[in-house]
Amino acid sequence: MKTARSLLLIVAMSPAAILLSSCAKNDSGETTAQNTKAAAKELVADIKATASDSWDSIKEYTYEKHDAFAASLDRMAAKYDADVAEMNAKFAGLPDAAAKDHDRAVKEFNEARAQLKAQLAELGTSTADTWAATKDKVAQTWQRVRAAYEKLKTSPTT
């Protein structure tokens, strides 16, 4: 929710910022306005995709939206992957005991993430009849990924 508010604030302020930053003496007002409008549309599209990437926003998707469900879940997991890679970069200087705790947390996350990846592939083969059961399995695995991620976030690297 905090991210969504921040994104909405950025959207609200971005046309003015783009307009002010793109003004040059040789630009016509019309060109600047067109550039601002195009940049704002791109930003809005990016923000819509990011804002829709939360479990609460996709959990009620029906079979008809299964492609959007899978794409959103994949983007959410990719963000976790990037965060975990960043945390792992901090791993080098940890003492042995902390390194072992971190390794266990990373292993748990990687196992949960691998299971989610497999279930995302299964989503692609689901039918309208199997959608609810498949989505329930994905939901349980997503909760496991989130829990492992939170555990990793609280490991000694952070």
Buried (B, 14 or more C-beta within 10 A) or exposed (E): EEEBEEBEEEBEEBBEEBBEEBEEEEEEEEEBBEBBEEBBEEBBEEBEEBBBBBEEEBEEBEBEEBEEBBBBBBEBBEEBBEEBEEBEEEBEEBEEEBBEBBEEBBEBBBEBBEBBBEBBEEBEEBEEEEBEEBBEBBBEBBEBBBEBBEBBBEBBBE
